Amino acid sequence: MFKISVGENGEQLFLCAKDEDLLSAARKNAQKIMRGCCSGGCGVCKIKIDEGQFRRDTSSMAVLPAHEREQNYTLACKTFALSDLRITFLK
């Protein structure tokens, strides 16, 4: 299990299993995060990874362009923690 802290000061915290996407873990732990298609195509669950290592599965370049990927923006439905993370919910 990895610790996922939310916000600049990590004021919210939830746990995420190794093979669990961040969207599922957040919702399971009553975090307020928007969701849409849950397949990487709509961009509703876009977040920013501020610290930590993660793996990103395939998602639409239209909703998550290359320049955002380089800045560690990602879609929670297609992102898996590889370490403890600090993230920012965007919506």
C-alpha positions in Angstrom: 0.0 0.0 0.0 1.1 3.5 -0.8 0.2 6.7 1.0 -1.3 9.3 -1.2 -1.4 12.9 0.2 -3.4 15.6 -1.4 -2.6 19.2 -1.6 0.4 21.4 -0.8 0.4 20.5 2.8 -0.8 16.9 2.4 -3.9 17.8 4.4 -5.8 14.8 3.1 -4.4 11.3 3.0 -5.6 8.0 1.5 -4.1 4.6 0.8 -3.7 3.0 -2.7 -2.8 -0.6 -3.4 0.0 -1.4 -5.8 -2.2 -2.4 -8.7 -5.1 0.0 -8.0 -5.6 3.1 -10.1 -5.6 6.4 -8.2 -9.2 7.2 -9.1 -10.5 4.0 -7.6 -8.4 4.4 -4.5 -9.5 8.0 -4.0 -13.2 7.3 -4.4 -13.0 4.2 -2.2 -11.5 6.5 0.5 -14.2 9.2 0.1 -12.0 11.7 -1.6 -13.8 14.3 -3.7 -12.6 13.7 -7.2 -14.6 14.0 -10.4 -14.9 11.0 -12.7 -16.2 10.5 -16.2 -15.5 7.7 -18.6 -12.9 5.9 -16.5 -11.1 4.8 -19.6 -8.7 7.7 -20.2 -10.7 9.5 -22.9 -12.5 12.4 -21.2 -10.0 14.1 -18.9 -12.4 14.7 -16.1 -10.2 13.1 -13.5 -7.0 15.0 -14.4 -4.6 15.5 -11.5 -1.0 16.6 -11.0 1.6 14.4 -9.4 3.7 16.8 -7.2 6.0 14.1 -5.7 6.7 10.4 -6.1 6.9 7.8 -8.8 4.0 6.6 -10.8 3.0 4.6 -13.9 0.6 6.0 -16.5 -1.4 3.7 -18.8 -2.7 4.7 -22.2 -4.9 7.8 -22.3 -6.0 10.3 -25.0 -3.5 12.8 -26.2 -6.4 15.2 -26.8 -7.2 15.5 -23.1 -3.6 14.9 -21.8 -1.2 16.4 -24.4 2.6 15.8 -24.3 3.5 19.1 -22.6 1.1 18.3 -19.7 2.5 14.8 -19.4 6.0 16.2 -19.1 4.8 18.4 -16.2 3.4 15.3 -14.4 -0.2 15.9 -15.2 -2.1 12.6 -15.6 -5.5 11.0 -15.5 -6.3 9.4 -12.1 -8.2 6.6 -13.8 -5.0 5.6 -15.7 -2.4 6.2 -13.1 -0.8 3.8 -10.6 1.4 4.6 -7.7 4.9 3.1 -7.6 5.8 5.0 -4.3 4.1 7.3 -1.9 2.7 10.3 -3.8 1.7 13.9 -3.2 -1.0 14.9 -5.7 -3.2 17.9 -6.5 -6.8 17.4 -7.6 -7.5 19.9 -10.4 -11.3 19.9 -10.5 
